[in-house]
Amino acid sequence: MISKILSAGLLASALAYPSPPSGGVGVSPNDPAPVYSPETDFDTESLVVGVNQEWLELDLFHNMLATFSEEEFDAAGINAEQRYYIQEMAEQEVGHAILINNMLAGAGKTSQQCQYKYPYKSVKEALSFAEFVTRFGEAGVYGFLPHLKNRAVAQNLLQSITTEAKQEVAMAQMEGYFPQPYWFNMGLTQAMTWSLMVPFLDHCPESNPKVAFPAFPLLDVTNAAKTVDESIPSGVSNNYTHVAQPGRQLDLKWAAPGQDVGPPEQGYKTDKNPDLGDPAYAAFIHQLNVTYTPLENVNTEELTATTIHPDFKMFNEPNGMGINGTVFLAIVDEEVPVTPYNFSLLNDHIHAFGPYFAGTVTFFILLIPIPYFWGHSDRGRALLQTLAASVWITCLMKDFCCVPRPYSPPVTRITMGTSHLEYGFPSTHSTTAVAQALVLNNWLSDATADGSVDPFTMSVLRTLLIIATSSVVFGRFYCGMHSALDCFSGVITGTMIYITRSYIGPYYEAFIEQSTFLTPILLTILSLYAIHAHIEPAEDNPAFEDSVAFISVFLGNGIGEWIACNYGFHHSTYFVTKLTGWEWCLASLFKYPLGVGLIFLTRILCKPIMQAVLPPLFRLLHKLVKLPNRKGYVPATEYESYNPTSDTLNPIPSVVDLAQLKHVKETHNSKQATEIVGEERPTISQTTHRKFSPRHYDADVMTRVVSYAAMGFVGTIIAPIIFEKLGWGLF
């Protein structure tokens, strides 16, 4: 009986409705009802910064859609659905602006939309700028949110800024960047956010409340790579690296205080604490941390300095993403111990403040023509053949195996090239580096054997060669662009290509020296077949274009060599001018830039000619025979006008110069800047059924073939002949 009573009591206790844990604020029926208006000056002034941010974003999204045509968006890879998404982001900002203005009404500090100036000239620049604006906008709210006295206001802001964080991720994806290369979003102070925002405000209504926080002088990382690549498609699957790994030197320049900034009618000037000490540290503000690095080479007159990109891992975890994506950088006078909750303690120590976009550089291989310009055609052939074979074979293997690259590179995410869009296995960089290194090592052996290079110099050069090759191979692995298997297979492939070329090279040279016209004809047929036989991958990527380029250069080189051997232009007979001393040095100083300039001039001239001639020619041939067509390339019979995708990069201007932009796009409450109410938005049916512009045309392939073959031909024979005619010679 007692046991039953105890059991019943325990059961009743277990089933009793639990009371809320003690200590919560605003969760009890007895707590005061929430009031959605600021309670302190701090609350009010923080909301004033916030509503300015919402007005800017609202106008920005509408301006992007009004500035560029559907064709420009399509060419950048932004389709109708994505454009509608941008329109929806603008509508989200309508709600955010109304929310904050309603809360500010209790303090009598509501505001209206301003007129703005934007630095972008292309769709990709606009996307990059929008990602930057939403990035510092969300960070600014995260920074002051926990310090608001009115928690009800903070709750509303939290729910709006969460939406804005998703906008920032979406913009990064539309740019084609890895969307979240960090573990935690960061927070910024109101002054930091205002410093980044105010340069884009052109004119504001006089009734708008003035922002109470200072605008710091802007800081620029002058050697940071630009963030816009017009050639890359949009999408979350793309993977990017850059050279902003730990140890890289950053060149810093900042503006002096006291400069006019923002709307002139409100009289804003950049400012800093007058009691600041001298600039001493760079403060990297990222995720949950501020990381300090000492400044070097400080020049307080020119306002420049250098620092080193710090090594950092979240919680010391090997994959703990460190200083990634868009972070922020300040010049400070001392190391202030702060955490995300008290970042505002930095304000009184800041000389200058700005964003830091970690970046990369694109390496163009311009060394191949050098042996031809200085009379060593045999060595030029060896370099070119191993390079062309390395690229063609590895790109073929990549598109056959379709092995993806690593998804989480341990360094930052921006690049200026498109090789990251290819598959990973095997590594083309590793293959070419090893193959070229073995060719160069063979030259060193020959030079040592004939006494041109002493053994000590040879040892030094070989050591440098090993270091350079190893840095390429291990750099691909370190930067997260390849797995260890990709790099190892690249080393093996490069070695096999070198060995194979060593055996068949003499047979190829004998083939080129034959006087029959079958030689260039057969060489052309084999080269075109190598291009045609390239495997179509699961997803479109630049590997095919790379193969076309190097096979075409190989073709142009072969035809140039055949003409030189059979028409009196061989290096051993035609080129007789020999210079010595200062004359040789002076000629050498001009030969390389002239030769490379001729090569690029050839490409510049060939491209528009081929783009004008090939489409109608293809249409004519299509009536006679069925032309082969590659997946993803639109045949000439299906398009009237040929608008090739531009590969020109148009980077965003330096942040330091934003306040003095000469080329700006001004918007206000007119047709291209939507008012809060009254403007009709497009429906889904209006925006989703549109004809897209194709990314690739069939004429692109042959344009590339002719252009690069002509470049190889000019470098092989035309440039050396010009050098001889100018009296510069090759020796």
N, C-alpha and C positions, 0 to 999 in steps of 0.2 A: 504493500500500500504506500509506504513512504517513498519507495523507488518510483512509483507511478506519479506521485505528487511532484517529486524532484524533476522527473522527466518532463512533465507538463510545464513546470515552471521554466526549465531551461529552454523548451521549445518556444514558449511565449516570449521569452527574452530574446531568442534568436530572431523571431519574426517581428519584433517591435520596430516601428518606423524610426530610423535613426535621426537624431537631431544633428544639425550642421556643426562641424568643428568650430571651436571658439577662435576668435581673433580675426575673422574676415571683416572687411569693411563694405558696407552697402549690401549685405546679403541677408539681413534680418528684416522681418516685417516692421520691426520697431525703429529701424534706421530711417533717417530723413529721406524724403523723395529726392531723386537726382535733379539738379539744376544745370542746364546745358549752356552755361555762360562762364567766362573766365572770372576767377575769384581774386586774382592778383595782377599787378602790372606785368610780372613775368609771364603769366598765362596769356595775357592780352597781346604782348609784344611778340611772343612766340607764334601765336595764331596769325598775326599780321605777316610775318615771314612766310608762314604756311600758305596763306591765301594768295600771296604773290606768286608762289611756286605753282599753285593750281591754275591761276590765270595764264601763266606762261605756258604750261603744258597744254592747256585747252587750245590756245592760239597756235601753238607749235604743230599739233597734230592736224588741225584744219589747214594750216599753211602748207604742210607737206603735201596734202592731197590736192590743194589748189595750185601749187607751183609746178608740179610735174604732170605730164600727160600719161594716159594709160600705156602708151607705147614705151615711154621711158621707164615706167614701173615694171612692165613686162620684161624689158631688156635687162633690168636689174634682178630679175627672178622673183618679183613681188606680184603675185597674181591677184585676181579680183577679190577672192576670199580674204587674202591678207590685207588688201586695201580696205575692205569693209571692217576688218578687225581694227585697223588704225582709226577709222571713223568711229567705231564703238569706243575706243580708248578716249577719243575726244568727248563723247557723250558721258563717259565715266567721270571725266574732269568737270563736266557741268555739275554733276551731283556733288563732287568734292568741294567745288567752289561755293555752291549754295549752302552746303553743310557748315563750312567754316564761317561764311558771312553771317549765317543765322546765329551762330554762337557769338560772333563779334558784335552783333547788334545790341546785346546787353551792355557792352562797354562803349557803344556809340562809335565804333571804329570800322564800319564796313567799308569796302573798297570796290572799285570798278576795274575793268580790264584796261591794260595799258596798250601802247604800241610797242612793237618789238623789232629787233634787228637780228637776222640769222646769218651764219657764216657759210651755209652750204650752197653748193652749185650742182649737185647731182643727187640721185636717189640714195646711193650708198652713203654719201656724206650726211644726208638728212637723217638716215637711220642711225648712223654713228653718233650724231649730235643728240638725237632723241634718247639714245641709250645713256649718254653722258648726263643729260638733264634729269632723267628719271632716277639715275643712280645717286646723284647728290641730293635730289629731292627726298627720296626715301631715307637716305642716311641722315638728313637734317631732322626729320621728324623723329626717327629712332633716338637721336641724340637728346632732344628735350622732353620726349614723352614721359619718362619716369619722374621728371622734376615738376610737372604740372601739379598744382595743388588740387584742382578740381579733377577728380578721377573720372567723372562722367564725361567730361570733355576729352580726356585722354582715351577713353574707351572708343568714342566716335572716331578719333584720329587713327587709332590703331586699326580699325576696320577699313578705313579708307586707304591708309598707307600700305596695307597688305595687298590691296588691289594694284597699287602703283608698283610695288615690287614685282608683281607678275608682269606688268607692262615692260619693265626694264629687262626681264628675262626674255620676253617675246621679241623686243627690239634686237637683243643680242643674237637671237636665233635668225631673225630676218637678215641681219648683217652677214650671217654665216659663221658666227663664232660659237664656241662652246659656251652654253648659256650661264653656267654657275661654277666658275673655277675657284670656288672658295667654300669653306664650311659654314661661315657665319657672315651675315650682313653686318656692316659697320655702322657706327653712329657718328654724326658730326655736330658741332655746336651751331647755334643760330648764326653767329658771325661768319663761320666758315661757309655755310650754305649761302648766305647773303653775298659774300665775296665772289662766289662763283656765278650767282644769278644776276646780279645787278648790271654787269656789262652788256647784257642782252636787252635791257629795258631802254627804250628810246625816248618815249614821252608817256607821262601818266597824268590822269586828271588831277587838278590841284586839290580836289576834295579828298584824295586818297591819303590815309594816314602815313606819316613818314616812319620808316623803319628805324628802330632805336639801337640796333646793333651796328658795330663798325664794319666797314668793308676793308679787308686787308689788301695791301699791295699784292699783285698777282705774281706767282712764281711759275717759271717755265723750265722744263727739262729739255734743253736745246738739242740733245742728241737722242731723244726718244724717237722711236719709229712712229710714223703716222699710222692712224688706225683704220684707214679706208683702203680696201682693195676692190676695185670695180669688177675684177674678173671672177671673184668667187661667188658661187651660188649661195642662196639662203638655205638654212636647215640646221637642225640640232645635231646631225650626225657628223658634221665636219669637225676636224681636230686640228688645233693650231699650237705652234710653239713659238717662242722667240728667245732672243739672246739675252734677255734680262735676268739671266740666272745669277746667283750670288757671285760677287767678285767683280761685276762689271762696273766701270766708272761711269758716273752720271755727271753731265755738265749742267750746271744750274745758273740761271739768270733771273733776277727779279726786278720789279719796278720800284721806284721810290715812292714814299707816301706823299699825300697831298695832291694827287692827281684827280681831276674831275672824272666821275664815273656815273653811269646811269642817267635817268631823266634830268635834264638841266634845270627844269623848274623846281626840283626838290633839293638841289644843291648838294648832292652826295660827293664826298671826296674819300679817297682811300686813306686809311689811318692805321696807326699802331700805337702801342703804349710808349709814351715819351721817356719812360724810365728804363727802357730795354737795355740790356747789355749788348755787347758785340755779337754778331752771328757766330754760332759755335757748332750747332748740330743740325742735321736734317732729321726731321721726325716723320717716319712713315706711318700713316694712320690706316690701319687695315684690320678687318675682322674684329677680334676682341682686344687688339693690342695697339700700342704705339711703340715702334722700334726706332731707337736713336742710332745714328752713325755720325762720327765727327766730320766736320767740314774741313776740306783741304783747299789750298790755293785761294784763300778768301781775298777778294778785292772789294773793299768797302766803297771805293769810288766808282768802279764799273758795276758794282752789285752783282758779282759773279763768284762762283765757288764750284768745287767738285766734291763728290762723295762717292762711296762705294755701295752698290746694291747689297743689302744685308742678307745673310743666310738665316732662314727662319722656317720652322716647321711647327704647326699647331700641336701643342702638347708633346712636342718632340717625337711625334709619330712619323715614321718614314714617308707615309703618304699624306701627311697632314699638310694640305695645301697652304702655302705661305702667302707671299705678297703677290697675289694674282689678280688678273682683271684690272678694272679701273679702281685704283686706290688714290689716296691723297697724301700730299707731301707739304710739310711746313719747314721754314727756316726759323729756328728758335735760338735763344741765347743760353739755355741750360737744359739739362735732362730733368724734366718734371715727371715724378712718378704718378701716373694716372691710370685709371681703368675706364671701361666704357661708361661707368656711372658718373665719373667726374672729369670727362674730357674738357669741360669748360675751363678748367684750371690752366689749360694751354693758352687761352686767348691772350693773356697778358704777357706772353713770352714769344709771340709770333712776329717775325719781321715780314714774312711773305707767305702766301698760301696758294696752292694750286693742285690740279689733278696730275697724276702720273700714269701714263699709258705705257706699260712695258712693251717693247717692240723688237723687230727683227730686221735684218737686211737681206737683200737678194743677191746671190753671188753669180755673176755671169762669167762663164769660162771664155776668156779672151786670150788665152795663152797659145792656142793651137796655131794661129798664123805666124807666130814669132819665128819658128824654124824656117819657114818659107821666105820671110823678109830678110833673113841673114844667111841664106844660101845652104840650108840643111833640109832639103826637101825629103830625104829619106827618113829623117827623124820626125818631120811633120806628118808624114804618112803614118808612121808607127803610132804617134799620139792620136791622130784622128781615127784611125781604124779601130784601135782598142776602145776609144771613147764611144764611137758609134755602135760598135758591137756590144759594149757594156750596157748602153741605154736600151738598144733594141731588144736584146735578149732578156734583160731584167723586166722591162715593161711587158714583154710578151708573157713571161712567167707570172708577173703580178696579175694580169688580166685572165690568165688561165686558172690560177689557184684561187684568186679572189679572197685572200687572207687579209682581214681588216687590220689596221694599225691599232696600237694600244689606245684605249679610250680615256685614260686619265693621266696625261703628261704631268710630271712633277714640277714643271716650270710654267711660266705664264703663257697666254693663249693667242697672241696676235702674230700674224705673219704677213709678209707682203707678197709671197709667192703662192703657187697652187699645187706644189708637189704633195702637200699634205692631203689632197683629195684622192691620191692614188691609193691602191692597196699596198700592203706592207711587205710581202714576201716575194723576192728577196730585196734587200736594200740597194737601190741604184747608186746612192752616194758611196756606200762601202765598196761596191763592185768597181766603180770608176776610179775611186781613190787607190785601190790596190793595184788595178791593172796599169794605171798611169805611173804609179810609184815603181812598179817593176820595169817599165820601159825606161824611166829616168835612171834607175839603178843600173840598167844595162849600158846606158850611155856613160855613166861614171866608170864602169869597168873598162869600156873601150878607151876612155880618156886616160885612165891610169896606165893601161897597157901601152899606149903610144907616147907616154911621157908628158901629155898635156896637163895632167893634174898629179901632184905629188900624193903619196899615200896618206899623209896627215890630213891634207885638205879633203881627200876623198872620204876619210873616216868622219870628218866633221859634217860634210854634206850628206853622207848616208845617215848619220844620226838625226840631222834635221829632217830628212825625208821620212824616217821612221816616226818621229814625233808628229809630223804633219799628218801622215796617213793614219796613225793611231787616234789623233784628235778627231778626225772626220768619222772614223768607224765608231769609236766610243761616244763621240758627241751625239750621233744619231740615237744611240741607246739612252744616253743620259737625258737628252731633251724629250724623251718619250715618243719620238717619231717612229721608232722601230723596237721590236723585241730583240732579245739576244739571238734568237734563231734567225731573224731577218738579217742581222748584221753578220753573223757567222756564215750564213749561206752566201751573202754578198762577197765576203772574203774569198770563199772557195770559188765562186763563179768568176770573180776577177782574175784569180790565179789561172784558172782553166782557159780563160779568154787570152791571157798573155801567152801561155804555152802554145795554144792553137795558132795564134797569129805568128809566133816565131817560126812555126813549121810551114805555114801556107803563104807567108809574106813573100818569099822569093818567087813563088808561082804566080802570085797576083801581079807582081811587078813585070814579070815576063809577059803576062797577058796584056798589060797596059801598053807595053812597048811595041806590040804588033801594029803594023800599018793599016790593016784592014778596017773598013768602016763597021764591020761586025762587032768590033770591040766596044765602041760607045753605044751601039744599038743594044747589044746583049747586056751591057752594064745597066742601061736604062730599064730594060725589061725586068731584070732581076731586082732592081731597086723598087720598081713599082709593084712587083709581085710581093716583095717583103712587106710593103705597106698594105697591100690588099689582104694579105694573109694574116694580118694582126687580128688576134682573137677579140671578139666582142664581149666585154665584161658584163657582169650582172648589173652594175650601175655605171653610168657615165662618169669618166674621170679624165685627167689630162695625160695619162700614160700614152695614149694613141698619138696625141699631138707631139709629145716629146719624141716618140719613135719616128714620126714623119720628118721632124726637123733634122735629126741626126742622120737618118738614111739619105735625106736630100742633100745635106752638106757632103756626105760621102760620095754621092753621085756627081755633084758638081766638081768635087776634087778629082774624081777619076777621069772625067771628061777633060778637065784642065791638064792633068798629067799626060793624057793621051795626045792632046794637041802639042804640048811642050816637047814630047818625045819625037813626034813625027813631022813637025813643021818648023823646026829650027830654034825652038825656045828652051831647050834643055839647059838646066843649070850649069852643066859642065862645059857647054859650048857657047851659048848666047851671052851669058853674063860675064863680061871680061873686066869691068871696072873694079878696081881695088883701091881702097882708100886706107890711109894710115894716120896715126896720131890724132891731132885735133880735128882734122877733116872727117875722119871716121866717127869721132864722137859727135860732131855737129850733125852729120847725116843721120846717125842713129837716133838723135834726139827728135828728129822730125819724121822718121820713117814709120814708127809705130802708130802715132796718132793719125797720120795721113792714111796708112793702110787700113786701120780699123774704121776710120771715117768713110773710106770708099766702100767698105763692106756694109756698113749701116745705110749709107746712101743708096746702095743697090737694093736693099730691102725696102726702103722708103719708096723708091720708084717702082719696084716690081708689084707691090701690093695693090695700089689703085689701078694699075694697068690690068692685072689679072682679074681684079674684082669687076672691072668693066667688060672684059672680053669673055671670060669663062661662062657666065650664066647663059647668054644667048648661044654660045657655041654648044653648050651641053643640051640646050633645047633642040638645036638643029640635029645633033647626033642622036638624040633620043628618038627622033622620027625614023632614023635608019636602023639603029640597033638598040637593044635593051642595055642600058648602062648599069654597072653595079652600083649599089647604094648601101651605105653603112647605116646601121640602126642609130637613130637619133640625129641623122643628117637629112635635112629636107631637100628632095631633088628639085632641080631648077624648073621642072614642069609645074611645081606647086606654089611658086612664088613669082610675083611680078617685079618687085623692087628688091634689091639686095642691100641690106643694111647690116654689115658685119659688126659684131660686138667689139666695142673699143677696148683696148687693153691699157688705156691711159689712166694713170692714177692721179686723182685730184685730192690731195690731203687737206684736212681741216687746218686753217691758219693757226699760228701759235696763240696760246691763251693770252700771252702778254699783250698781243696786238688787238684783242677783241674790242676793246673800248674805242679804238681808232679805225675800225673797219671802213674801208673806202667802198667796198662792194657789199651792200647789205640788202636784205629783203625786208622792207618795212610793211607791217600789217597793222590793222586797227579794226575797229568794229565796222567792217564793210563787208563786201561780198565774199571775201576769202577768209574772214575771221568771224566765226559764228558768234552771235549774241547768246546770252544765257537762254533766252526764250525766243520763239517765233520762227526759227528757220527749220525748214523741212529737211529731214535726213533721207538718204536713199534707202530704199527697201532692199531686201536680199535679192529679189528678182531683178532689180535694177543693176545690181553689182556683180552677180556671179556668172552671168551668161555673156562672156566677152571673149573675143578672139585673141589668143595670146600670140606674141611674136616668137618665132622659133629661135633657139639658142645657136644651132649649127646649121650651116648650109653645105650642100655638096661642093660648091665652089671653094669653100674654106680649105678643103684638103689640097686641091691642086694649086691654089694660091700659095699655100705653105710650101708645097713641093718646089714650085718654080722659084719662089723667093729665096729659100734656103739653098737650093742648088746653085742659084746665081751667086749667092754669098760665098759658097765654097769655091766656085769658079774664079771669082774676082780675087779671093785671097791666095789661090794657088798660082795663077798666071798673070792676071791683069795688073795687080799691085806690083809684083816684082818687075814686070816690064816697064812700068812707069818709073820705078826707082832707077832702073838702068838708063832710061831716056833722060832723067834728070841729072845723071852723073853721080848718083849716090851708090849705085852698085848693090851687091848682096854680100860682099866679103870685106 
